[in-house]
Amino acid sequence: MSETSLNMNYEPEVIVDTDTLSREDWLSYRKLGIGGSDVAAIMGISPFATIRDLYNDKLGIEPLIEEEESNWVAKEVGHRLEDLVAEIFAKKTGLTVFPVRKMFRHPLYPFMLADVDFFIIFPDGSYGILECKTCNYNARTKWEDGGIPDNYILQVRHYLSVMNMDKAYIACLYGNNENEFVIRPIERDMMEEEEIIAQEEYFWKEYVEKQAEPPYNGKHDLILASIRKYGGYADKELPEIEIGVQHSVDLEKYLTLSEEKSQLEKRKKEIEAMQRELSVPFVEQLGASCKAVLSDGISRYRITYNPTRRTQVGKDAMEKLKIQHPDIFEEYTKTTESRTFRVKKEAA
């Protein structure tokens, strides 16, 4: 595919009106193709999912271990504040913004879907896209110096392609007033778009349509979480697995890193012990107080000694609860599993 081969004479197709869709039906429609928020997983830069997770989602493969969604509040806040973000954008730019509650499809690449937040009318009568985001205050640094998180750039470029539009804006609210707000333009880039289409097409045709699992890519923590989620709970009764000798180099490297880590942890403990020793006279002077100050005419040192309190059920009490009130125990406790990877070198 070359840049000149992209047919620019098309209009997006409407798959369904999303205004009255239930969430379950909306999720079902999303399985018919690739949405804007899916692109980063295909490219291996998603902060939320791997390409294998995306593949499993499109094929309706359920994880063997169900985990609670840890960021559901952030997602819900983002969804509920979309209208406010659009309103602030319209006020700051003077541009007309409006929603179209429909799911669109690229007519030339039908695996490309778009569920756009808002559209913009520019003064010359042309249309563009507005993507609305929110983030917590600490994450605002990702937007500094004109920056945009890479996964959002891919999302918007996907939308521009589906809708055959030339310009978009991403607006992000990171605080509780209109000054804690960033606006970033994105112009259509045909070379970038070609690459996105090629990667999406390969994913859809070679993996989804052929029902062939893609190799993992992306962040290692996400990969490990995905393997655990779809691999199921550990079974100690399973026989030992023989791994190919070609992987011994990686295990040697792992052991070398383990030794380096051990040395660093040893030094860390030594430093912490020295710090505790130095803190003794100050802790003694503080007594029940939680803060102190020292000024030597050049510098001012503020000392805090704050408590951390938590209420928990002890192991013995938990055992009593399990025996005496099994119904309450079952209702309020949850069994989770974690696994530790270790390597031990032995003589052959």
Disulfide bonds with the S-S distance in Angstrom:
none
